[in-house]
């Protein structure tokens, strides 16, 4: 077996190892929560040593971060799919924002992304969010500003404000006694905010 083959095999084994740990942690964080999740039990479940956990993720917080990044990637894919269904960029932008709020109804997102991750990761979570969500929103706003569809301002600053509003509304929906009622109210209110961004016709 050549050195390159050995390297490929080792890379594949590492990928399988990390995937197993992330999947097991994701199930546990969603069901019993971060604090009650036992690293020893996780490692035993997937047949790995505790050393493998620390080697790949640096500890329990690193594993939670990996789970959050995986969920965020899935959310981004869903939002992209919503965007693709609209030919008009403004309608696509609006629909993506409103769809994001519906994700607050999903139990896994409620517990891991909206509850556990902010409490445990703090600034690290904000950095992750700034890199993904804020960047995507800013890109959409920049495109709309260039097309004259949205009022001119700094796209990143506006993206941060909109993203903060979306996250806060999602948390409100997730913890409301009637999440579906809260979703309806939040979507309507967010449409009011978005309407204020529209560049009026000359």
TORTI-448481 format. One line per field, with one value per residue (C-alpha): x, y, z. Coordinates in Angstrom, 2 decimals, padded with zeros to 5 digits. Each point is the difference from the previous one (the first is absolute). Example, Ala and Ser with C-alpha at 12.3 -4.5 7.8 and 13.67 -1.06 7.14 Angstrom:
2
c1 [012.30, 001.37] $
c2 [-004.50, 003.44] $
c3 [007.80, -000.66] $
//
This chain:
202
c1 [000.00, 001.46, 000.41, -002.72, -002.39, 000.81, -000.69, -003.33, -000.98, 000.93, -001.93, -003.07, 000.26, 000.23, -003.06, -001.97, 001.14, -001.03, -003.30, -000.87, 000.78, -001.95, -003.03, 000.00, 000.47, -002.74, -002.48, 000.98, 000.03, -003.46, -001.52, 001.64, 001.82, 003.61, 000.53, -001.42, 001.97, 002.79, 003.15, 000.84, -003.41, 000.32, 003.39, -001.23, -003.04, 002.12, 002.85, 002.65, 002.32, -000.36, 003.39, -001.48, -002.59, 002.63, 002.28, -002.63, -002.09, 002.03, -002.81, -003.73, -000.37, 001.85, -002.36, -003.01, 001.53, 000.39, -003.66, -001.09, 002.05, -001.62, -003.51, 000.84, 001.15, -003.32, -001.91, 002.01, -000.87, -003.71, 000.14, 001.82, -002.74, -002.66, 001.97, 000.23, -003.79, -000.35, 001.05, -000.24, 002.93, -002.06, -002.71, 002.74, 001.64, -003.29, -001.10, 003.34, -000.24, -003.56, 000.84, 002.87, -002.54, -001.92, 003.12, -000.50, -002.83, 002.44, 000.83, 003.64, 000.64, -001.88, 002.15, 003.44, 000.24, -002.27, 000.49, 003.08, 002.49, -000.41, 000.39, 003.09, 001.85, -000.70, 002.24, 001.11, -003.59, -000.31, 003.18, -001.42, -003.27, 001.79, 001.98, -003.01, -003.37, 001.15, 002.13, -002.86, -002.44, 002.54, 000.58, -003.74, -000.37, 002.97, -001.55, -003.32, 001.69, 001.97, -003.30, -001.64, -002.55, 001.10, 001.03, 003.75, 001.86, 002.85, -001.09, 001.95, -001.38, -003.54, 000.59, 001.11, -003.14, -002.32, 001.80, -000.24, -003.71, -000.50, 001.88, -001.84, -003.34, 000.92, 000.79, -003.31, -001.85, 001.84, -000.83, -003.53, -002.96, -001.51, 002.92, -002.21, -001.79, 003.36, 001.28, -002.94, 000.53, 003.76, -000.29, -002.52, 002.13, 003.14, -001.78, -000.72, 003.72, 000.93, -002.55, 001.92, 003.10, -001.62, 001.24, -003.07, -000.57, 001.12] $
c2 [000.00, 003.37, 003.02, 001.88, -002.93, -000.11, 003.72, -000.34, -002.92, 001.93, 003.07, -002.16, -001.57, 003.44, 001.15, -003.06, 000.52, 003.64, -000.70, -002.68, 002.30, 002.92, -002.19, -001.50, 003.40, 001.55, -002.66, 000.40, 003.81, 000.01, -002.52, 000.37, 003.31, 001.12, -000.14, -003.51, -001.41, -002.30, -000.05, -003.48, -001.30, 001.69, -001.55, -003.42, 000.29, 000.49, -002.28, 002.70, 001.15, 003.25, 000.91, -000.02, 002.55, 002.37, -000.56, 000.98, 002.55, 001.14, -000.86, 000.14, 003.65, -000.70, -002.86, 002.25, 002.55, -002.72, -000.98, 003.64, 000.44, -003.12, 001.24, 003.47, -001.58, -001.83, 003.22, 001.84, -002.72, 000.31, 003.78, -000.33, -002.35, 002.57, 002.73, -002.10, -000.23, 003.75, 001.80, 003.43, 000.64, 002.14, -002.68, -002.60, 002.05, 000.60, -003.63, -001.25, 002.26, -001.08, -003.67, 000.24, 000.86, -003.23, -001.98, 001.14, -002.56, -002.90, -001.57, -000.72, 003.59, 001.30, -001.92, -000.04, 003.17, 002.37, -001.20, -002.11, 001.56, 003.67, -000.93, -002.15, 001.55, 003.69, 002.13, -003.02, -000.52, 003.66, -000.36, -003.08, 001.80, 003.11, -002.09, -001.84, 001.69, 003.61, -000.51, -001.56, 002.74, 002.70, -001.55, -000.02, 003.60, 001.12, -001.56, 001.72, 003.35, -000.27, -000.68, 003.02, -002.14, 000.83, 003.28, 000.66, -000.55, -002.16, -003.57, -001.67, 002.32, -000.54, -003.75, -000.15, 001.84, -002.22, -003.15, 001.05, 000.63, -003.40, -001.85, 001.79, -000.66, -003.67, -000.34, 001.66, -002.44, -003.00, 000.90, 001.33, -001.89, -000.07, -000.14, 000.02, 003.15, 001.63, -001.01, 001.68, 003.21, -000.03, -000.54, 002.81, 002.37, -000.88, 000.75, 003.46, 000.45, -001.20, 002.34, 002.89, -001.04, 000.32, 002.83, 002.04, 000.48, 003.30] $
c3 [000.00, -001.03, 002.29, -001.89, 000.44, 003.71, 000.28, -001.81, 002.22, 003.14, -001.20, -000.65, 003.46, 001.61, -001.95, 001.15, 003.59, 000.13, -001.77, 002.58, 002.91, -001.47, -000.73, 003.50, 001.65, -002.10, 001.11, 003.63, 000.04, -001.59, 002.41, 003.42, -000.51, 000.09, 003.77, 000.35, -002.94, 001.19, -002.08, 001.28, -001.07, -003.40, -000.63, 001.12, -002.28, -003.12, 001.10, 000.35, 002.74, 001.93, -001.42, -003.51, 001.11, 001.37, -002.96, -002.56, 001.90, 002.99, 002.40, 000.52, -001.06, -003.25, -000.69, 000.56, -002.38, -002.65, 000.45, -000.31, -003.17, -001.47, 000.82, -001.33, -003.26, -000.30, 000.73, -002.67, -002.51, 000.82, -000.35, -003.33, -001.20, 000.94, -001.79, -003.17, -000.30, -000.64, -003.17, 001.63, 002.39, 002.38, 000.33, 000.47, 002.74, 001.82, -000.27, 001.33, 003.05, 000.76, -000.54, 002.49, 002.69, -000.68, 000.93, 003.60, 000.16, -000.41, 003.41, -000.87, -001.06, 003.04, 002.43, -001.61, -002.09, 001.93, 003.59, 000.64, -002.41, 001.06, 003.67, -000.53, -002.95, 000.53, -002.23, -002.02, -001.11, -001.01, -002.05, -001.75, -000.68, -001.28, -002.45, -001.43, 000.55, 000.06, -003.09, -001.94, 000.99, -000.87, -003.43, -000.68, 001.13, -002.09, -003.09, 000.70, 000.64, -003.25, -001.80, 001.62, 001.83, 003.55, 001.61, -000.01, 003.26, 001.25, -000.85, 002.80, 002.69, -001.25, -000.28, 003.63, 001.10, -002.02, 001.12, 003.64, -000.40, -001.64, 002.72, 002.81, -001.69, -000.50, 003.70, 000.87, -002.26, 001.43, 003.62, -000.55, 001.51, -003.49, -002.47, -003.09, 001.14, 000.74, -003.44, -001.72, 001.99, -000.56, -003.76, -000.36, 002.09, -001.94, -003.25, 001.41, 000.66, -003.49, -001.59, 001.50, -001.95, -003.40, -002.19, -000.98, -003.74, -001.55] $
//
